[in-house]
Amino acid sequence: MQIKGSVAVVTGGASGLGEATVTRIVENGGRAAILDLQEERGAALLEKLGSDKVLFLKTNVTSEEDVQSAINQTIEKFGAIHTAINCAGIGAAQKTVGKEKPHDLGIFTRVIQINLIGTFNVIRLAAERMIQNTPNEEGERGVIINTASVAAFEGQMGQAAYSASKGGIVGMTLPIARDLAAHGIRVLTIAPGLMDTPLLAGAPEKVRNALGAMVPFPQRLGYASEYAMLAQSIIENPMLNGETIRLDGAIRMQPR
């Protein structure tokens, strides 16, 4: 599928990996709807890229009503949806049993609700509309890209909730790809390693350098632009389907 002339919905598109992806899509001739809760950042990106190419929609990905409304508004403005890229997510660090009490069940539930259930909510509602697209010469009607993490495979201490949510995304990638294959919709997941995103932006330089030094090569934090670059390759390569691709510089996370 070509990005030029296509329309994407990007959750978490106002910052980090999502922002870089929205920018790359627009720079390559596509249009994008940003589904995010960060109104100020969304407005800034809208101003930067142009209201004729970008639409900001305040959206809670766990809400069926919010996501359905965002999809409807995107189609109303741009005519269709060809790609859905799920970057929205949160993290949490808490051991299964801490010094004084067990893991807070509310925190565990919230991480699963946003990261995993929110991702599936967007997938199912976006795919419903993609099915209505006219297929291209390859028979494609749409592409869905999800965001997992290396924590899905090597979760560290305190990452039970986060790893469970990202492992769920990895686990549902292939069955959803199989579900949607007959409709010409591809489904893939990117599993980033240590990335230079707003999550790490506030960390001291010494800490950031130490984290980067953990990566075999290149020995640094990953750039959001590299995630966007991979997302573009996924969109444009019709044989990529049903797979989780690690974007991590060959890192394998240690227990802590």
C-alpha positions in Angstrom: 0.0 0.0 0.0 1.3 3.4 -0.9 1.3 6.1 1.8 0.7 8.9 -0.8 -3.0 9.5 -0.9 -3.8 7.2 2.0 -5.4 8.1 5.3 -4.2 6.9 8.7 -5.6 7.0 12.2 -2.8 7.1 14.8 -3.5 6.6 18.5 -1.1 8.4 20.8 -0.3 10.5 17.8 0.4 13.7 19.6 3.8 12.7 21.0 6.7 10.2 20.8 6.4 7.3 18.5 2.9 8.4 17.3 3.9 11.9 16.5 6.9 10.8 14.5 4.7 8.4 12.5 2.1 11.1 11.8 4.8 13.4 10.6 6.3 10.8 8.3 2.9 9.9 6.8 2.2 13.5 6.0 5.7 14.1 4.6 5.1 11.2 2.3 1.8 12.5 0.9 -0.7 10.9 3.3 -3.2 12.4 5.7 -3.6 11.4 9.4 -6.1 11.7 12.2 -4.4 12.0 15.7 -6.4 10.1 18.3 -5.0 11.3 21.7 -5.9 12.9 25.0 -3.2 15.6 24.8 -5.0 18.5 23.4 -2.2 21.0 23.6 0.3 18.8 21.8 -2.3 17.7 19.3 -3.1 21.3 18.5 0.6 22.2 18.0 1.1 19.3 15.6 -2.0 20.3 13.7 -0.7 23.8 13.3 2.7 22.5 12.2 1.5 20.0 9.6 -1.6 21.7 8.4 -5.3 21.2 9.0 -5.8 20.0 5.5 -3.5 17.0 6.2 -4.1 16.4 9.9 -7.1 16.1 12.1 -6.9 16.0 16.0 -9.6 14.1 17.8 -9.5 13.9 21.6 -10.0 10.2 22.1 -10.0 7.7 24.9 -9.0 4.4 23.2 -10.8 2.4 25.8 -14.1 4.0 24.9 -16.2 2.4 22.1 -18.1 5.7 21.7 -14.9 7.8 21.5 -13.2 5.6 19.0 -16.3 5.1 16.8 -16.8 8.9 16.8 -13.1 9.5 15.8 -13.3 7.0 13.0 -16.5 8.5 11.7 -15.1 12.1 11.8 -11.9 10.9 10.0 -13.9 9.4 7.2 -16.1 12.4 7.0 -13.1 14.7 6.6 -10.7 12.5 4.5 -13.1 10.0 2.9 -11.6 6.7 4.1 -9.2 5.0 6.5 -6.5 2.8 5.1 -4.1 2.4 8.0 -4.5 2.3 11.8 -1.4 2.6 14.0 -1.8 2.0 17.7 0.8 3.9 19.7 -1.3 4.9 22.7 -0.2 3.3 26.0 1.0 3.7 29.5 3.6 2.1 31.8 3.6 1.1 35.4 6.3 -0.3 37.7 5.2 -2.4 40.7 6.3 -5.8 42.0 3.8 -8.6 42.3 4.4 -8.4 46.1 6.1 -5.3 47.5 7.6 -4.6 50.9 4.2 -4.0 52.4 1.5 -5.1 50.1 0.6 -7.0 46.9 0.5 -5.3 43.4 -2.4 -2.8 43.2 -5.1 -4.6 41.2 -6.5 -1.3 40.0 -3.1 -0.3 38.4 -2.8 -3.7 36.8 -6.3 -3.4 35.3 -5.7 0.1 34.0 -2.6 -0.9 32.2 -4.3 -3.9 30.6 -7.4 -1.7 29.8 -5.4 1.0 28.0 -2.6 -0.9 26.4 -4.3 -4.2 25.4 -8.0 -3.6 25.3 -7.6 -0.1 23.9 -5.5 -1.5 21.1 -8.1 -4.2 20.3 -10.9 -1.6 20.5 -9.3 0.5 17.7 -8.4 -2.6 15.6 -11.9 -3.9 15.5 -13.6 -0.6 14.8 -11.1 0.5 12.2 -11.1 -2.9 10.4 -14.9 -2.7 10.2 -14.5 0.4 8.0 -11.4 -0.7 6.1 -13.4 -3.7 4.8 -15.5 -1.2 2.8 -12.4 0.1 0.9 -11.9 -0.7 -2.7 -8.9 -3.1 -2.9 -5.7 -2.1 -4.6 -3.9 -4.1 -7.2 -2.5 -6.4 -4.5 -6.0 -6.9 -3.1 -5.2 -4.8 0.0 -7.9 -2.8 1.8 -5.9 -1.8 4.9 -3.0 -2.2 7.2 -3.0 -2.3 11.0 0.2 -1.7 13.1 0.3 -2.2 16.8 2.9 -1.3 19.4 4.2 -3.9 21.8 7.6 -3.8 23.5 10.6 -6.0 24.2 9.0 -6.3 27.6 6.6 -8.7 26.0 9.5 -11.1 25.8 11.9 -10.1 28.6 9.8 -8.3 31.2 11.9 -6.9 34.0 11.1 -7.0 37.7 8.1 -4.7 38.4 6.8 -5.0 34.8 4.1 -7.7 35.3 1.3 -5.4 34.2 3.2 -3.8 31.4 4.6 -7.1 30.1 1.2 -8.7 30.3 -0.4 -5.9 28.2 2.3 -6.0 25.6 2.5 -9.8 25.5 -1.2 -9.8 24.8 -0.7 -7.5 21.8 2.0 -9.9 20.5 -0.3 -12.9 21.1 -3.3 -11.5 19.2 -1.3 -10.3 16.2 -1.4 -13.5 14.2 -5.0 -14.5 14.9 -6.2 -11.1 14.0 -4.1 -11.2 10.8 -5.8 -14.5 10.0 -9.2 -13.1 10.8 -8.8 -10.2 8.4 -6.8 -11.9 5.7 -9.9 -12.6 3.6 -10.7 -8.9 3.6 -7.2 -7.9 2.4 -6.2 -6.3 5.7 -2.7 -6.9 7.0 -1.9 -6.8 10.8 1.6 -6.4 12.3 3.2 -5.4 15.6 6.4 -3.4 16.3 8.1 -4.3 19.6 10.5 -1.4 20.4 13.4 -1.6 22.8 14.7 1.4 24.7 13.5 4.4 22.8 14.1 8.1 23.2 10.5 9.1 23.9 8.8 11.5 26.3 8.8 8.6 28.8 12.6 8.9 29.2 12.9 12.6 28.3 12.9 13.7 32.0 15.6 11.2 33.0 19.1 12.6 33.8 21.6 12.5 31.0 23.7 10.0 32.9 20.8 7.6 33.2 19.9 8.0 29.5 23.5 7.3 28.5 23.6 4.3 30.7 20.5 2.9 29.1 21.8 3.5 25.6 25.0 1.7 26.5 23.0 -1.4 27.2 22.1 -1.7 23.5 24.6 -3.9 21.5 24.4 -1.8 18.3 23.8 1.0 17.7 24.8 1.8 21.3 22.2 4.4 22.0 18.5 4.9 22.6 16.3 4.3 19.6 14.7 7.3 17.8 11.0 7.8 17.3 11.8 8.5 13.7 13.2 4.9 13.4 9.8 3.6 14.6 8.1 5.7 12.0 10.6 4.5 9.3 9.6 0.9 10.1 5.9 1.7 10.1 6.4 3.1 6.6 8.1 -0.1 5.5 5.3 -2.2 6.9 2.7 -0.2 5.1 4.5 -0.3 1.8 5.6 -4.0 1.8 2.6 -6.2 1.0 4.3 -9.5 2.1 4.7 -8.4 5.7 1.8 -9.8 7.7 1.0 -11.5 11.0 4.4 -10.8 12.5 5.9 -9.0 15.5 9.1 -7.1 14.5 11.6 -6.2 17.2 13.1 -2.7 16.9 15.8 -2.9 19.6 19.4 -2.9 18.4 19.7 -6.6 19.5 19.1 -5.8 23.2 17.8 -8.6 25.5 16.6 -7.1 28.8 18.1 -8.3 32.1 15.9 -9.1 35.2 16.4 -5.5 36.5 
